[in-house]
Amino acid sequence: METIKDRLAHILRAKNLTASQFAEMMEIQPSNVSHLLNGRNNPSLDFLIKLKEIFPEYSFDWIILGKKPITINDPSPVEHVEEENIVEFEDLDQNINENTVINNNITVNQPNVGVKKMIVVYDDNTFEVITPR
């Protein structure tokens, strides 16, 4: 599993920066960068805010949580969903239950069919994958 130290190392590699150059940009001691990259210390909130200010192209969700997309310019993985397969909430029948399958704007009741996951796409092109417990 990728950790925040791995994501910091990714940024340094992507920007072709040494730990010393990165420390200078962040206005911190090089030893602090070393501790972060080795996993000895976790970054402070102030460090993360400064990191986002210096590298605004990186998604805050990715920096902190590892959620993709990595940069705010990366296309969302759900971007490839064909428009006719998207069902608007206002188009849904009020009587839909957990055994209803929605396919190409047609609802069909199928017993013993559960929801595997839902993808919610927001106006700002961020998204959330919801899986039942």
C-alpha positions in Angstrom: 0.0 0.0 0.0 1.3 3.4 -1.0 2.0 5.7 1.9 2.4 9.5 2.2 6.2 9.1 2.1 5.9 7.3 -1.2 3.7 10.1 -2.6 6.3 12.7 -1.4 9.0 10.6 -3.1 6.9 10.5 -6.3 6.6 14.3 -6.3 10.4 14.7 -5.9 11.0 12.2 -8.8 8.4 13.8 -11.0 9.8 17.3 -10.5 13.4 16.0 -10.7 14.3 17.5 -7.3 16.9 16.4 -4.8 15.9 16.2 -1.1 18.0 19.4 -0.5 16.3 21.3 -3.3 12.9 20.2 -2.0 13.9 21.3 1.5 14.9 24.7 0.2 11.6 25.1 -1.7 9.6 24.1 1.4 11.8 26.2 3.7 12.6 23.4 6.0 15.7 21.6 7.2 17.1 18.9 4.8 17.0 16.5 7.8 13.3 17.0 8.1 12.9 15.9 4.5 15.0 12.9 5.1 12.8 11.9 8.1 9.7 12.3 6.0 11.1 10.3 3.1 12.3 7.5 5.4 8.9 7.3 7.2 10.3 8.3 10.5 8.0 11.3 10.8 4.7 12.1 9.3 4.1 15.6 7.7 2.4 18.3 9.7 -0.7 20.1 8.4 1.4 23.2 7.8 3.8 21.1 5.7 0.9 19.7 3.6 -0.6 23.1 3.1 2.8 24.5 1.9 3.3 21.5 -0.3 -0.1 22.1 -2.0 0.8 25.8 -2.4 4.2 25.0 -4.1 2.8 22.2 -6.2 -0.9 23.2 -6.9 -1.2 20.7 -9.7 -1.3 17.8 -7.3 -4.6 16.7 -5.9 -4.9 17.2 -2.1 -6.9 13.9 -1.9 -4.0 12.1 -3.5 -1.3 13.8 -1.4 -3.1 13.0 1.9 -5.1 9.9 1.2 -3.7 8.4 -2.0 -7.0 8.8 -3.9 -6.7 9.3 -7.6 -6.4 11.3 -9.8 -2.9 12.3 -8.8 -3.1 15.7 -10.4 -6.0 18.0 -10.8 -5.5 17.8 -14.6 -5.7 14.0 -14.8 -8.9 12.8 -16.3 -11.3 11.1 -13.9 -11.4 7.3 -14.3 -15.2 7.6 -14.8 -14.7 10.0 -17.7 -15.0 7.0 -20.1 -18.6 6.2 -19.1 -20.8 6.6 -22.1 -23.4 9.3 -21.6 -26.4 7.1 -22.4 -25.5 4.8 -19.6 -25.8 7.5 -17.0 -29.1 7.7 -15.1 -30.0 11.1 -13.6 -31.4 10.9 -10.1 -34.5 12.8 -11.0 -35.2 10.2 -13.7 -35.4 7.4 -11.1 -38.7 5.9 -10.1 -39.5 6.5 -6.4 -40.3 2.8 -5.9 -36.8 1.5 -6.7 -35.4 -0.8 -4.1 -32.1 -2.6 -3.6 -33.2 -5.4 -6.0 -33.7 -3.0 -8.9 -31.2 -3.0 -11.8 -30.9 0.2 -13.8 -29.7 -0.4 -17.4 -29.8 2.1 -20.2 -32.5 4.1 -18.4 -34.8 1.1 -18.0 -35.5 -0.3 -14.5 -36.0 -4.0 -14.2 -36.8 -5.7 -10.9 -34.4 -8.7 -10.5 -34.6 -10.6 -7.2 -31.3 -11.5 -5.5 -29.3 -8.9 -7.3 -27.4 -6.6 -5.0 -25.5 -3.3 -5.5 -21.8 -3.9 -6.0 -20.7 -0.3 -6.1 -21.9 3.2 -7.0 -19.9 6.0 -8.5 -20.9 9.6 -7.7 -19.4 12.2 -10.0 -19.6 15.8 -8.7 -19.7 19.1 -10.6 -16.0 19.7 -10.1 -15.2 16.4 -11.8 -14.1 14.7 -8.5 -15.8 11.4 -7.8 -16.5 9.0 -5.0 -16.9 5.3 -5.2 -19.4 3.9 -2.7 -19.4 0.2 -1.8 -22.0 -1.4 0.5 -20.7 -2.9 3.7 
